[in-house]
C-alpha cells in the first residue's frame, strides 16, 4: 500500500494499482505456504486432539468432535449442490451481498 499524494494534508492509503501482470511468485510460490501452514495446523490439532481436550487416547470424544465439523462441511457442500441444481438463479447470487438479492414477498 502506498500513501496517497494527490490530496494535500490527508494520509489516506490506497493499494498499488495492478498493471495486468501477476508475477509467478504471487501466482505460484506464495500460495504454497499459505496453503501448507493452515493444513499443518489442522493436522497437528487433529493428531493431538485428545491432549487438547484433556481426554485419554481412544476416547470417543477425541474423534466425535472433529467428525461433527466434517459432517457440517459435508452438509454445506450437499446443500450448495442441491441449490445449484434446483435454483441456479439463487445459487448465482450466493456471495454477492445483500443488495444483489431479489426482493421477496413475505406476506
C-alpha positions as CSV (number, residue, x, y, z in Angstrom):
1,X,0.0,0.0,0.0
2,X,1.2,3.4,-0.9
3,X,0.4,6.8,0.7
4,X,-1.9,8.9,-1.4
5,X,-0.3,12.1,-2.5
6,X,-3.0,13.7,-4.7
7,X,-4.8,15.2,-1.7
8,X,-2.7,17.5,0.4
9,X,-3.0,17.2,4.2
10,X,-4.6,13.8,4.2
11,X,-2.9,10.5,4.9
12,X,-5.1,8.0,3.0
13,X,-3.9,4.6,1.9
14,X,-4.5,3.1,-1.4
15,X,-3.4,-0.2,-2.8
16,X,-0.8,-0.2,-5.6
17,X,-2.6,-0.5,-9.0
18,X,-2.4,-3.7,-10.8
19,X,-0.5,-3.5,-14.1
20,X,-2.3,-6.5,-15.6
21,X,0.6,-8.9,-14.9
22,X,0.8,-11.1,-11.8
23,X,4.3,-12.4,-11.0
24,X,4.9,-16.1,-10.7
25,X,5.8,-15.5,-7.1
26,X,2.3,-14.2,-6.3
27,X,0.6,-16.8,-8.6
28,X,2.6,-19.9,-7.7
29,X,5.1,-19.6,-4.9
30,X,3.2,-17.5,-2.3
31,X,0.1,-19.6,-2.3
32,X,2.1,-22.8,-1.3
33,X,2.9,-21.7,2.3
34,X,-0.5,-20.1,2.5
35,X,-2.0,-23.5,1.9
36,X,0.5,-25.6,3.9
37,X,0.6,-23.6,7.1
38,X,-3.1,-23.9,7.9
39,X,-3.1,-27.5,6.7
40,X,-0.3,-28.4,9.1
41,X,-2.0,-26.6,11.9
42,X,-5.3,-28.5,11.3
43,X,-3.4,-31.8,11.0
44,X,-1.5,-31.1,14.3
45,X,-4.7,-30.2,16.1
46,X,-6.4,-33.4,14.9
47,X,-3.5,-35.6,15.8
48,X,-3.2,-34.1,19.2
49,X,-7.0,-33.6,19.8
50,X,-7.1,-35.9,22.9
51,X,-4.4,-33.8,24.5
52,X,-6.2,-30.6,23.6
53,X,-9.4,-31.9,25.1
54,X,-7.7,-33.5,28.1
55,X,-9.2,-36.9,27.5
56,X,-7.4,-40.3,27.3
57,X,-6.3,-41.6,23.9
58,X,-9.0,-43.5,22.1
59,X,-11.9,-41.7,23.9
60,X,-14.9,-41.3,21.6
61,X,-14.9,-37.5,22.2
62,X,-11.5,-37.3,20.5
63,X,-12.9,-38.4,17.2
64,X,-16.5,-37.3,17.6
65,X,-15.9,-33.5,17.8
66,X,-13.8,-33.4,14.7
67,X,-16.3,-35.6,12.9
68,X,-19.0,-33.0,13.7
69,X,-17.0,-30.4,11.8
70,X,-16.6,-32.7,8.9
71,X,-20.3,-33.6,8.8
72,X,-21.2,-29.9,8.9
73,X,-18.8,-29.2,6.0
74,X,-20.3,-32.1,4.0
75,X,-23.9,-30.9,4.7
76,X,-22.9,-27.5,3.4
77,X,-21.5,-28.9,0.2
78,X,-24.6,-31.0,-0.3
79,X,-26.8,-28.0,0.3
80,X,-24.8,-26.0,-2.2
81,X,-25.2,-28.7,-4.9
82,X,-28.9,-29.0,-4.2
83,X,-29.3,-25.3,-4.5
84,X,-27.2,-25.1,-7.7
85,X,-29.3,-27.9,-9.3
86,X,-32.7,-26.7,-8.1
87,X,-32.4,-22.9,-8.1
88,X,-29.5,-21.8,-10.2
89,X,-30.5,-18.1,-10.2
90,X,-30.4,-18.0,-6.4
91,X,-27.1,-20.0,-6.4
92,X,-25.6,-17.4,-8.7
93,X,-26.3,-14.7,-6.1
94,X,-24.5,-16.5,-3.2
95,X,-21.6,-14.4,-2.1
96,X,-22.8,-11.3,-4.0
97,X,-24.1,-9.4,-0.9
98,X,-27.5,-8.5,0.4
99,X,-28.0,-5.7,-2.2
100,X,-28.0,-8.2,-5.1
101,X,-30.7,-10.5,-3.7
102,X,-34.1,-10.1,-5.3
103,X,-36.9,-8.7,-3.1
104,X,-39.1,-11.4,-1.7
105,X,-42.7,-11.0,-0.7
106,X,-43.1,-12.2,2.9
107,X,-46.9,-12.0,3.0
